Amino acid sequence: MPKLSLALFLTGLVMIARAQPYALLIKGGYVIDPKTALHDTLDIAVENGRIFRIAKHIDPRQAAKIIDARDAIVCPGLIDIHTHVFFGADPDREYDGGTEGVIPDNFAPREGVTTVVDAGSSGWRDFEVFKRRVIDRSQTRVLAFLNIVGHGMRGDTYEQNVADMDAGPATTMALKHPGTIVGIKTAHFAGPEWIAVERATTAGREADIPVMVDFGVDHATRPIYDLMTKKLRPGDIYTHMYSGLRQEQDPKTLGPSKAFVEGRKRVIYFDLGTGGGSFNWSLAIPMVRDGFPPDSFSTDLHIRSMNSATKDLLNVTSKMMAIGVPLQEAIASVTSCPAHQVKRDDLGNLSEASVADIAVLRLVKGDFGFTDMKNLRVEGHEKLVAELTIKDGKIVYDLNGVESQPWTSSPQSPEDHQSRWTTFAPRSPDMHGLKPKI
């Protein structure tokens, strides 16, 4: 009899455990996952930091916490492939541990971003300082392009020092931190020769990672056509694609230059990188209309760009939608596409068993203005707003307290406090019954 009782007791424990196998259930959101081609109203169950199940209906009794997302878009956690987050207190160090960088956890969760990629703020000399101070201490996932300049983006004197552009130590550092160092960066080089690009691509080839190029000063001796057809490899990345500073546009057609056309044929990736002075409507609008949108949207976020035309990744995404990029393509440009560019295809998707990085967004209708580097405005009538950000299965940002229990002045029973249902309140009337056009 005691053995039977113990068996029944253990069976009861198993039944209780199975009654709520999911830590979190997101119900009824309009799911957009470009990698798996999902665009439908679905439920997503999360357990142990992973996406456990995706289905048309998942029994809410199986979840410890339920998010009612019926009026929202649910997509993978966003990836900003071009940021500067090696922040510090020394203004003389600029982006390399100086005052130009921004704290990732101060901005990323608020815009649905779960992964940022620092674009070459540090070089091999101080990457491990960056890792210890920022990467290892951030809730946001921080990856990095390693600058081919050993001292990184410490200012013009350092960035023009070709003697400090050393592929050997850069390769060694990249191989020491695989999956965290996801590329090599060359930026701002003003010389007429190819040395910065050549040494960056050497390191990229030896470490088997892509190179991101901010092409610096335009020179006749190193034309962008040669960059695209001779110097970069398939899978390398050209950022600041709509700056207008480096012959990116055909002056007659206003579409992409021949260099850009040939680059895309060779599978060079084109990144937006709006920044403080690298996005121009006079390039973006005709090139998008001509069928040449970016492969990835990114901010080039730093202390100045975050308060000017760029603002944040959702603002950048919304401005591209305002000039004709469809919603589903826009979501791809901030999720699966940048993940693929940095060879982290484990990120940027909602596949079952994938890490539970999830953004819950609202598509707000209204009248909005989006500006460029010349402070010229384009009107738009839709804007994406982050409602909830989930990183590794945990809620890290909650705009409207959706996971919280409502306050009431009257006494509540314990059962009232234990309610597992949470919802967006108040619901935006212009989002009711949303089924986005894709």
Buried (B, 14 or more C-beta within 10 A) or exposed (E): EEEEEEEEEEEEEEEEEEEBEBBBBBBBBBBBBBBBEBBEBBBBBBBEBBBBBBEEEBEBEBBEBBBBBBBBBBBBBBBBBBBBBBBBEEEEBBBBBBBBBBEBBEBBBBBBBBBBBBBBBBBBBBBBBBBEBBBEEBBBBBBBBBBBBBBBBBBEEBBBEBEBBBBEBBBBBBBEBEEBBBBBBBBBBEBEEBBBBBBBBBBBBBBEBBBBBBBBEEBEEBBBBBBBBEBBEEBBBBBBBBBBBBBBBBEEEBBBBBBBBBBBEBEBBBBBBBBBBBBBBBBBBBBBEBEBBBBBBBBBBBBEBBEBBBBBBBBBBBBBBBBEBBBBBBBBBBBBBBBBBBBBBEBBBBBEEBBBBBBBBBBBBEEBEBBBBEEEEBEBEBBBBBBBBBBBBEBBBBBBEBBEEEEEEEEEEEEEEEEBEBBBEEBBEEBEEBEBEE
